[in-house]
């Protein structure tokens, strides 16, 4: 039993390291080559983990070999467009200037049902609204709407846009993030005071507190025993004031 535990830990750590080195991609974003490697590695890892009669190296060496092959193909793909096309394929234009390319869809075994489903995932419910639709090599669909169906932007309206910055998480699960607090230009005492105005007495009672780029503080209290969670609250908090 201890042997199985140790083998499982070793294989897990190795799998984790290899998959991290292969890059951060969701399954849905993987190219066929990436997905094939991932499935093979997972299968190879399960064998020595579950069967102690199989030497550990019988799982480790093939995993390392697949990782080396993956790394080599990735490097070659970066260096050569031809290699990348051979491994990953090329994007296919399934709708061009509002017209369906039937021959392209047949070659890709891509049905109208598939097309409608992918369009709905893009919040598009009519093919008539689409100017271009490109089937990417990972199976996702990129859509460009016709001009009259495109959403209005500040640029189209001639409105100057203000600078946008990501929200700063000041408190998370009762823990104060001092780096974010410093970046926001807010002191600890001032934040505590603002949280109290929202009914949160201490950082320990705060599920989260964040500051957006408009200077608005959003916070929510942790759910207490036998009580309903407190609804999301918001208050104005100046980034540049000495609270």
C-alpha positions as CSV (number, residue, x, y, z in Angstrom):
1,X,0.0,0.0,0.0
2,X,2.7,2.6,0.8
3,X,4.4,1.7,-2.5
4,X,1.2,2.4,-4.4
5,X,0.9,5.8,-2.6
6,X,4.5,6.8,-3.4
7,X,4.2,5.7,-7.1
8,X,0.9,7.7,-7.4
9,X,2.6,10.8,-6.0
10,X,5.6,10.5,-8.3
11,X,3.4,10.0,-11.4
12,X,1.2,12.9,-10.3
13,X,4.1,15.3,-9.9
14,X,5.6,14.2,-13.2
15,X,2.3,14.6,-15.0
16,X,1.7,18.0,-13.4
17,X,5.2,19.2,-14.5
18,X,4.9,17.9,-18.0
19,X,1.5,19.4,-18.6
20,X,2.6,22.7,-17.2
21,X,5.6,22.8,-19.5
22,X,3.4,22.0,-22.5
23,X,1.6,25.3,-22.0
24,X,-1.6,26.8,-20.5
25,X,-4.4,25.7,-22.8
26,X,-7.9,24.6,-22.1
27,X,-9.0,21.3,-23.7
28,X,-11.3,23.3,-26.0
29,X,-8.4,25.4,-27.2
30,X,-6.0,22.5,-28.0
31,X,-4.8,21.6,-31.4
32,X,-5.3,18.0,-32.4
33,X,-1.6,17.3,-31.9
34,X,-1.8,18.8,-28.3
35,X,-4.9,16.8,-27.5
36,X,-3.4,13.5,-28.8
37,X,-0.3,14.0,-26.7
38,X,-2.3,14.8,-23.6
39,X,-4.6,11.8,-23.9
40,X,-1.6,9.4,-24.5
41,X,0.3,10.9,-21.5
42,X,-2.8,10.4,-19.3
43,X,-3.2,6.8,-20.4
44,X,0.5,6.0,-19.9
45,X,0.5,7.6,-16.4
46,X,-2.5,5.5,-15.2
47,X,-0.8,2.1,-16.0
48,X,2.2,2.1,-13.5
49,X,0.1,4.1,-11.0
50,X,-2.5,1.3,-10.7
51,X,-0.4,-1.8,-11.3
52,X,2.6,-2.2,-9.0
53,X,3.9,-5.1,-11.2
54,X,4.7,-2.6,-14.0
55,X,8.1,-0.9,-13.4
56,X,7.7,2.8,-12.8
57,X,10.2,3.6,-15.6
58,X,7.8,1.9,-18.1
59,X,5.5,4.9,-17.5
60,X,8.1,7.6,-16.9
61,X,10.2,7.0,-20.0
62,X,7.3,7.1,-22.6
63,X,5.9,10.2,-20.9
64,X,9.2,12.0,-21.2
65,X,9.5,10.8,-24.9
66,X,6.1,12.2,-25.7
67,X,7.0,15.5,-24.1
68,X,10.2,15.7,-26.0
69,X,8.3,15.0,-29.3
70,X,5.7,17.6,-28.4
71,X,8.5,20.2,-27.6
72,X,10.3,19.4,-30.9
73,X,7.1,19.7,-33.0
74,X,6.2,23.0,-31.2
75,X,9.6,24.5,-32.0
76,X,9.5,23.3,-35.6
77,X,6.0,24.8,-35.9
78,X,7.2,28.2,-34.7
79,X,10.1,28.0,-37.2
80,X,8.2,26.8,-40.2
81,X,4.7,27.7,-41.5
82,X,4.7,24.5,-43.5
83,X,5.2,22.3,-40.5
84,X,2.5,24.2,-38.6
85,X,0.1,23.7,-41.4
86,X,0.8,20.0,-41.6
87,X,0.4,19.5,-37.9
88,X,-2.4,21.9,-37.1
89,X,-4.1,22.4,-40.4
90,X,-5.4,25.7,-41.8
91,X,-8.5,27.9,-40.9
92,X,-11.5,27.4,-43.2
93,X,-13.7,30.2,-44.3
94,X,-17.2,28.7,-44.1
95,X,-19.1,31.9,-44.7
96,X,-17.6,34.5,-47.0
97,X,-19.4,37.8,-47.7
98,X,-22.6,36.4,-46.3
99,X,-22.5,33.3,-48.6
100,X,-22.0,29.7,-47.3
101,X,-19.1,27.9,-48.7
102,X,-20.8,24.5,-49.1
103,X,-17.7,22.7,-50.5
104,X,-15.6,23.8,-47.6
105,X,-18.1,22.6,-45.1
106,X,-18.4,19.2,-46.8
107,X,-14.6,18.8,-46.9
108,X,-14.5,19.6,-43.1
109,X,-17.5,17.4,-42.3
110,X,-19.0,20.5,-40.8
111,X,-22.8,20.4,-40.9
112,X,-25.4,23.3,-40.8
113,X,-26.4,22.1,-37.4
114,X,-22.8,22.5,-36.2
115,X,-22.7,25.9,-37.7
116,X,-25.9,27.1,-36.1
117,X,-24.7,25.7,-32.7
118,X,-21.4,27.6,-32.9
119,X,-23.2,30.8,-34.0
120,X,-25.6,30.6,-31.1
121,X,-22.6,30.3,-28.7
122,X,-21.5,33.6,-30.2
123,X,-25.0,35.1,-29.6
124,X,-25.7,35.0,-33.3
125,X,-29.1,33.5,-34.2
126,X,-29.2,34.1,-37.9
127,X,-26.8,33.2,-40.7
128,X,-28.1,36.3,-42.5
129,X,-26.3,38.5,-39.9
130,X,-22.8,37.0,-40.7
131,X,-20.3,38.6,-43.1
132,X,-17.5,36.1,-42.4
133,X,-17.3,33.0,-40.3
134,X,-13.9,31.1,-40.0
135,X,-13.5,27.6,-38.6
136,X,-10.3,27.7,-36.7
137,X,-7.8,24.9,-36.5
138,X,-8.9,24.1,-32.9
139,X,-12.6,23.7,-33.9
140,X,-13.8,27.1,-32.7
141,X,-15.7,29.5,-34.9
142,X,-14.6,33.1,-35.4
143,X,-17.5,35.4,-36.5
144,X,-17.5,38.9,-38.1
145,X,-21.0,40.3,-38.3
146,X,-22.3,42.5,-41.1
147,X,-21.8,46.2,-40.5
148,X,-25.5,46.9,-39.6
149,X,-25.5,44.1,-37.0
150,X,-22.2,45.0,-35.3
151,X,-22.6,46.5,-31.8
152,X,-22.1,50.2,-31.3
153,X,-18.7,51.2,-30.0
154,X,-17.3,54.5,-28.6
155,X,-15.1,54.8,-31.7
156,X,-18.1,54.6,-34.0
157,X,-20.0,57.2,-31.9
158,X,-16.9,59.5,-31.8
159,X,-16.8,59.3,-28.0
160,X,-13.4,59.4,-26.3
161,X,-12.9,56.4,-24.0
162,X,-11.4,56.7,-20.6
163,X,-8.5,54.6,-19.5
164,X,-9.6,51.2,-18.2
165,X,-7.7,49.3,-15.5
166,X,-8.4,45.8,-14.0
167,X,-10.2,45.5,-10.7
168,X,-8.0,45.3,-7.7
169,X,-8.9,42.5,-5.2
170,X,-8.2,44.0,-1.7
171,X,-9.6,41.3,0.5
172,X,-10.1,37.7,-0.4
173,X,-11.7,35.1,2.0
174,X,-10.9,37.3,5.0
175,X,-7.3,37.9,4.0
176,X,-6.0,41.4,3.2
177,X,-3.9,41.8,0.0
178,X,-1.4,44.5,1.0
179,X,0.1,44.7,-2.5
180,X,-3.2,45.5,-4.1
181,X,-4.0,47.9,-1.2
182,X,-0.8,49.8,-2.0
183,X,-1.4,49.8,-5.7
184,X,-4.9,51.2,-5.1
185,X,-3.5,54.0,-3.0
186,X,-5.7,53.1,0.0
187,X,-4.6,52.6,3.6
188,X,-5.7,49.7,5.8
189,X,-7.5,51.9,8.3
190,X,-9.5,53.6,5.6
191,X,-10.5,50.3,4.0
192,X,-11.6,49.0,7.4
193,X,-13.7,52.1,7.9
194,X,-15.4,51.8,4.5
195,X,-16.1,48.1,5.1
196,X,-17.8,49.0,8.4
197,X,-20.1,51.4,6.6
198,X,-21.2,48.4,4.6
199,X,-21.8,46.4,7.7
200,X,-18.6,44.3,7.7
201,X,-16.9,44.7,11.0
202,X,-13.5,43.1,10.2
203,X,-11.4,41.7,7.4
204,X,-12.1,38.2,8.7
205,X,-15.8,38.6,8.1
206,X,-15.2,39.8,4.5
207,X,-15.7,37.3,1.7
208,X,-14.2,39.7,-0.8
209,X,-13.6,43.4,-1.3
210,X,-12.5,44.8,-4.7
211,X,-11.9,48.3,-6.1
212,X,-12.8,49.0,-9.7
213,X,-11.2,51.7,-12.0
214,X,-14.1,54.1,-11.2
215,X,-13.1,54.1,-7.5
216,X,-16.1,52.0,-6.5
217,X,-15.6,49.5,-3.6
218,X,-17.5,46.2,-3.9
219,X,-17.7,44.0,-0.9
220,X,-19.6,41.0,0.4
221,X,-19.8,39.6,3.9
222,X,-19.1,36.0,4.7
223,X,-22.2,33.8,5.2
224,X,-22.8,33.3,8.9
225,X,-24.2,30.1,10.5
226,X,-28.0,29.8,10.2
227,X,-28.1,33.1,8.2
228,X,-28.6,34.0,4.6
229,X,-25.6,35.5,2.8
230,X,-25.5,39.3,2.7
231,X,-26.1,40.7,-0.7
232,X,-23.4,42.4,-2.7
233,X,-22.8,46.0,-1.6
234,X,-21.0,48.9,-3.2
235,X,-19.7,52.2,-2.1
236,X,-17.6,55.0,-3.5
237,X,-13.9,54.8,-2.4
238,X,-11.4,57.4,-3.7
239,X,-8.1,55.8,-4.8
240,X,-6.1,58.9,-4.1
241,X,-7.5,60.0,-0.8
242,X,-6.0,59.4,2.6
243,X,-8.9,57.5,4.1
